[in-house]
Amino acid sequence: MAPDPGLVRLRVSLRAVLGVGLAVALAELLGLSLVASITAGLAALLALFTVGDPTVRRQAVTTALLPAVGFPVLALAALLHGAPLLRDAAWLLVIFAGVYARRWGPRGHALGIFAFMQFFVTQFLHAVPAQLPELYAATLIALAAAGTVRFALWPIERRVPPPPCPPPCPARDSPAPPPARPSRSPSPRGGPRRRTAPLGGALVLGRRHRLVDLRQHLLAGRDARTGLPPRPRHRHRHRRRLPRRRPAGR
């Protein structure tokens, strides 16, 4: 079993369940749609799990900044829902920006994940621009519920700071390890490109498979929209009439 000193991880998980449940319950009580309720639950989950700043004040600031990156991404994903090529290109740009934002520490990491997931959930739920007001309202309700649970009802970080990880204990008779050579820190320049390029290749392959399926439908004589074969056409003019056979006794 994994170590959990002070049951901190257990309490954080229970707090996340409480925050997500409160956000979804408020969205349902206010009469929002199912799409808005799912968006509220995901926003509360991200606010309670991805925000990991070292101090409570910084956590509050990061939570307050989540709508600043979430709302534009929601609008972009809803507006480009009917344009697949532009939608895929915008998604790659959001992924690149989210990975690149990790260079600003825990706050950039949380904002990047929140932006990516907002774009993803909008496309997954097939949200349209007419649903943007209730999606914005659901996100604000979720962040308010998550902030209330995290900073007012169950402030775990104020009472119990996260315990430091103890170093591994060396064996008694084992020799001392040699001094480690100074290594260079990895450059963050290639990180966004390395993570964005495979996703772009996957999107291109997906588009290629769709085009191949459409081509096969057309070559097989099927309708690309319904997938059904066309109605047979009767060609009486080109039918060849065979002579009737006379009986053998006549």
N, C-alpha and C positions, 0 to 999 in steps of 0.2 A: 504494500500500500504506500502511496505517496505521503510524505510528511506534511502535516497541517498544524503547525504550532499555534495554540490558542484558538483553533477552529476558525481561522480568519477566512479561508477560502469557502468554507461551508456557509458562514454568515454572509459573505459577499454574494454567493449564489442564491441564497434565500432572499436577500434584498433585491436582487435582479428579478426574481420571480414575482415578488410583491410589486415592484415598480411596473413591470410589464402588465400584470393583471389589473393594476389600478388605471393605467393608460387605456387599455382596451375597454374596461368597464365605463370609464368616462366618455369615451367615444361612442359607445353603444347607448348610453343614457342620453346623450345629446342628439341622438337620432342620425348619426353619420352612417354612410354606406359601409358595406363590407370591405370595399377597397380602402377606405379611409381608416377603418379599424385595424386592418392588417398593417397599414403604413404606420399607424400610431404605435402598435406593438413593437415593430422593428425599430422605430426611432428610439423608443424607451430602452430597448435592449442594447442598442449601440451606445446610447448615452451612459448607461450603467457599466458597460464592459470595456469600451475602448478608451474612455477618458482615464488616463493614468498618470496625471501630473504628480510631482512629489509633495505638493502642499494643497491644502483644502481650498485656499484662495485661488490658486491657479486652476484647480479643477472646476471651480464655479465659473471662472472666465472662459475656459474652454467649452463648457456646457452652453454658456450664453452665445458663443460664436458658432455653434453648430447650424443654426438657421441661416447664417450668412453664406455658408457654402451649400447648404441643402436646398434652399429655395430656388436659386438659379439653375441648379442641376435638375430639379423636378420640372421646372418650366421647359428646359431644353429637351429633356426626354419626352415630355408630353407633346411638344410641338413637332418633333421629328419622328413621331410614331409612324406616320404614313410614308416616310422616306427611308427605306432600309439602308441604302448606301450612306447617306448623310448621318443616319442614326449610328451606324457602326463606326464611322470615322469619329463622331463626337464621343462615343464610348471609349475609343482608344485614347483620345486626348484626355478624358477624365481619368483613365487609368494611369497615364503617364504623369499627370499633375498630382494624383494621389500618392504615387510612389515617390515622386520627387519631393513632396512636402515632408517626407520623413527626415529630411536633413535638419528640420527645425525642432526635432525632439518629440516628446510625447504629444504635444499639442498638434503639431503637423501630422503626426501619425493618426491621431483620432479624427482630425478634419478630413484627411484623405480617405480613410475608410468610410466615413459617413457620406461623403460625396459619392463614392463609388456605389455604395449600397442603395442610396436614394435613386440613382440612375437605374440600377438593376431592378429594384422593386417596381418602379414605374413601368418599365418595359415588360416585366413579368406579369403584372396585373392588367396590362393593356389600358393604362390610364390615358385619357384624352384631355385636351386643354380645358374643356368645360368642367372637369373635376378638380382643377387646380385650387380653387378657393377652399374646398373642404379638405384637400390634402394638406394645404398650409395650416388650416385650423387643427387638423389631427396631429401634425408634427409639433405645433406649439403646445397642444394639450399634453402630448407625450413627454416633451422636455420639461414642462412644468411638473408633471407627476413624478418623473425621474428625479428632478432636483429636490422636490419636497421629500421624497423617500430617502434620498442620499444625504442631504444636508440638514434635514430637520427631524424626520422620524427615526432614522437609523444611521447616525453619523459614526460609522465604524472607524474611519481614518482619524477622527479627532481623539477618540478614546484609546484606540490600540494602533500604534504605528506599525507598518509592515516590518516583520522581523528580518534582520539581515541573514543572508545565507552563510552558514559556517563553512570555513575552508576544509577540504578533505584532510583527514589525519594520516600522516605517513606511517608506514610500518616501523617496528622497533629495529629490526636488523637490516633494513634496506638501506643502501647507500644514499647519500644526499644527491638529489638530481642536479645535473649540470645547469649552469646558468643559461637562461634562455636568451637567444639572440634577439636584438631589437628588430622588430618587424614593422613594416610600414602599414599604416592604417589603410583599409580598402577605400578606394576612391568612389564617391557616390555618383560619379558621372555616368558610369555604365549601368547602374542599377535600374533606372526607369526604362532604358532601352531594352535591357535583357528581359524585363518582365512584360513589356508591351509587345515585343516582336512575336513571341509565341501566340499570344492572343490574337494579334492581327492575322497571323497565318491560319489560325483556326477559323476565324471569320471568313477568310478568303476561301478556304476549303469548303465551308458550309455553303457559301454562295455558289461555288462550282458544282456541288452536288445538286443543288436546287435547279441549276441550269441544265444539268445532265438529265434529271428527272423530267423536266419540261420537254427536252429534246426527244426523249424516249416516248413520251406521250404523243408528241406530234408525229413521230415516225410510225408509231403503231396505229395511227388514225384515231386517237382518242381525244376527247375534249380536255383541254388543260385545266379547266375550272371544275368540271364534274368528275372527270376520270372515266366516263362512260363511252363506249364505242358509238359511232354515229349510226343513224338509222339506215338500214339497207335500202338501196335504190333498185327498183325493178327495171330491168332493161329488156323490154319485150322485143325491141327492134333487133337486138343482136342475138336473140335466142335462135338456135338452129332447130328447125322442125324436122323430125325424123319421119320417114314414110311408114304408113301402117302395114303391118304384116297381114297377108291374106291367109285364110285357113288352108290347111294342106289338102283337104278333100275337094276343093273347088278348082 
